[in-house]
Amino acid sequence: MPAIIANHIKGRDIPSAWLKGGQLDPDAIFRIIIEPEKAHLSQAQRNRLLDKLEQLGGGEDSDNWIKEIKSARTRSELKVPFE
């Protein structure tokens, strides 16, 4: 499901339940983005990802590798959240 983006929403129109105790200027304008949360990984999926990481030779430039994985343009199954 693609994200839903609502532009030009006044602070007074945002439900208070969404704010988690924060205060908004009621006249400020906001963009609201609603997107589904990623599903949690099963143990088998997590193990498969860890196996892929172990297969790396260890000679990679860590800083460049981390920048590439974090990049919004990079598609990788290594980007899944671990919780």
Buried (B, 14 or more C-beta within 10 A) or exposed (E): EEEEEEEEEEBEEBEEEEEEEEEBEEEEEBEEEEEEEEEEBEEEEEEEBEEEEEEEEEEEEEEEEEEBEEEEEEEEEEEBEEE
